[in-house]
Amino acid sequence: MPDLHQSVALLRHPQQLENLWLTYWHAGRNFYDFVWTERLENESSRESLDREIAWLLNLRQSKDYIISSMARLHMEIPSETSTSDTGSTVEFYVVDLYGKLGMASVELNRNLRWLTSEEVLSGQTTDRLNVNPWLVKILTRADVIARHTR
């Protein structure tokens, strides 16, 4: 039974769905990251992600964005050590912004940036800033973001 339950927000750009993804600058670790979280004891994976999006991106729950009711993918990852039976579960939820205030809030926040699928999956932005290596690894493994060629 997995002992770690994580949820990842696939926050899509309103006009360029599946090609631009909202990230935030994680100043303590010097990389761009998606919103993701570990589930607390008495909440669902979706509820934990809802809480984290509102807090981290300073968006209003149920007013500025909507989270899909079902995960796009539920993935179980076995432990990387041979001595452990535990592992982790990662669920990916599509999240869409809506409303003028939500989009304006995102556009005004200098810590947020839209990255292309290529930037996310390559682990580096066009101006050579890093993307969270764990995120790149898990997104590549899950294959929930398609590479787009120009």
Secondary structure as UniProt FT lines:
FT   STRAND          4..12
FT   TURN            17..19
FT   STRAND          20..26
FT   TURN            27..30
FT   STRAND          31..33
FT   STRAND          36..38
FT   TURN            41..42
FT   HELIX           45..57
FT   TURN            61..64
FT   STRAND          65..67
FT   STRAND          73..78
FT   TURN            82..83
FT   STRAND          87..97
FT   HELIX           100..108
FT   TURN            110..111
FT   STRAND          112..116
FT   HELIX           117..122
FT   TURN            126..127
FT   STRAND          130..131
FT   HELIX           133..142
//
